[in-house]
């Protein structure tokens, strides 16, 4: 299986006025941040990730969620990209979740090792 590394994530527009409490999921499981429930970000914040994982070749979908203290967590959108044997660095924009009315915008930086 190919290895990918998530190097950083940039918040261009948060969903909430007082910062997003974001976390990432893959195949229904939380993968980042490790050791805490979420990472707080605001407009133009870029967070270094340094997360490496193995994934099957082909299409990969990483979900971006916003942690909510009182209500259900919000699925803001997904990063969808193709992993093959072409090593290199890439960036993928988040596609908003069509079932929600959020207006967040994020960019995920990653590479194939």
JOFEN-V724402 format. One record per residue. N is the residue number from 1. RES is the residue in one small letter. PSI is psi as a letter, one per 30 degrees, with the letter a starting at -180 (* if undefined). Layout:
BEGIN
[[N/RES/PSI] [N/RES/PSI]]
END
This chain:
BEGIN
[[1/x/k] [2/x/l] [3/x/k] [4/x/l] [5/x/k] [6/x/j] [7/x/e] [8/x/l] [9/x/k] [10/x/k] [11/x/j] [12/x/e] [13/x/j] [14/x/l] [15/x/e] [16/x/l] [17/x/e] [18/x/h] [19/x/l] [20/x/k] [21/x/i] [22/x/l] [23/x/l] [24/x/k] [25/x/k] [26/x/k] [27/x/h] [28/x/f] [29/x/k] [30/x/k] [31/x/f] [32/x/k] [33/x/l] [34/x/k] [35/x/f] [36/x/l] [37/x/e] [38/x/l] [39/x/k] [40/x/k] [41/x/l] [42/x/a] [43/x/k] [44/x/g] [45/x/k] [46/x/k] [47/x/k] [48/x/k] [49/x/e] [50/x/h] [51/x/k] [52/x/k] [53/x/l] [54/x/k] [55/x/l] [56/x/k] [57/x/k] [58/x/a] [59/x/k] [60/x/k] [61/x/k] [62/x/k] [63/x/k] [64/x/k] [65/x/l] [66/x/k] [67/x/k] [68/x/k] [69/x/e] [70/x/e] [71/x/a] [72/x/k] [73/x/k] [74/x/k] [75/x/j] [76/x/e] [77/x/a] [78/x/l] [79/x/j] [80/x/k] [81/x/l] [82/x/k] [83/x/k] [84/x/a] [85/x/g] [86/x/j] [87/x/k] [88/x/l] [89/x/k] [90/x/l] [91/x/k] [92/x/k] [93/x/k] [94/x/k] [95/x/k] [96/x/k] [97/x/j] [98/x/f] [99/x/f] [100/x/l] [101/x/h] [102/x/l] [103/x/g] [104/x/l] [105/x/k] [106/x/l] [107/x/k] [108/x/k] [109/x/k] [110/x/l] [111/x/l] [112/x/k] [113/x/*]]
END
